[in-house]
Amino acid sequence: MDDDDLESWKSAAKSVKPLKSQKLRAPGQKISEIIIEHISHPKDAPKHRDGELSEGEMVGVDRSTAKKLKAGKIPLEGTLDLHGKTKDEAFGLLKNFLHESYARRKKCVIIITGKGKMGEGILKENVQKWLNLEGLREYVLMFSYAKIQDGGHGALYVLLARKSNS
């Protein structure tokens, strides 16, 4: 969450009436902190993963799986198209998409960012950063640019962690 998001959240939170039950929060903890904590770390989220990912990098993925992902040989089970979205819209959509995809036990999804002008699109750059943020990195095992027929450098294949059966 960047400074603009935090300010927007604070502004919106001022109009919210607190819950009557104080049992839901720790002493001194604000309702907004509870909501942010819940959104960032759902109960069924996978364990934290160490290491920042770069496009095409293998961290905790076997060579065969990495090769299949890069070659576009893992079936895609979901698509998120971020064309025309603002940074704020895109971040919210990405977060929801990854949480939902993980909850539905999807293995591989594609995120379409577009290439932007001169191949340096804002979303193309930011999505790769966002996939490494706490609250999202836990869901991602690896990501790689898509094959040309799926969007090339304007799209990412994302290999998701597997949801435990508990």
Long-range contacts (C-beta under 8 A, 24 or more apart in sequence): 1-36, 4-88, 5-88, 5-91, 9-36, 39-95, 39-135, 40-134, 40-135, 41-135, 42-99, 44-103, 44-163, 45-99, 45-102, 45-135, 45-138, 45-139, 46-102, 46-138, 46-139, 46-161, 46-163, 46-164, 47-138, 48-134, 48-137, 48-138, 49-137, 49-138, 49-140, 49-141, 49-161, 52-132, 52-137, 53-131, 53-132, 53-137, 53-140, 53-142, 53-143, 54-128, 55-128, 55-143, 55-144, 55-145, 55-156, 56-142, 56-143, 56-144, 56-145, 57-142, 58-142, 59-141, 59-142, 60-141, 61-141, 61-142, 61-159, 65-142, 65-159, 66-142, 66-144, 69-108, 69-142, 69-144, 69-157, 69-159, 70-144, 70-157, 71-147, 72-146, 72-147, 72-149, 72-150, 72-157, 74-107, 74-108, 74-157, 74-159, 75-107, 75-108, 76-108, 76-109, 76-110, 76-150, 76-157, 77-101, 77-106, 77-107, 77-108, 77-109, 78-106, 78-109, 78-110, 79-109, 79-110, 79-111, 79-112, 80-109, 80-110, 80-111, 80-112, 81-112, 82-111, 82-112, 82-113, 82-114, 82-123, 82-127, 83-112, 83-113, 83-114, 85-123, 87-122, 87-123, 87-126, 90-123, 90-126, 90-127, 91-126, 91-130, 94-127, 94-130, 94-136, 95-130, 95-135, 95-136, 98-136, 98-139, 98-140, 98-158, 98-160, 99-139, 101-139, 101-160, 102-139, 102-160, 102-161, 102-163, 103-163, 105-162, 105-163, 106-160, 107-159, 107-160, 107-162, 108-157, 108-158, 108-159, 108-160, 109-157, 109-158, 109-160, 110-146, 110-150, 110-151, 110-155, 110-156, 110-157, 110-158, 111-155, 111-156, 111-158, 112-151, 112-154, 112-155, 113-154, 113-155, 113-156, 114-154, 115-152, 115-153, 115-154, 119-153, 121-154, 124-153, 124-154, 127-156, 128-156, 131-156, 131-158
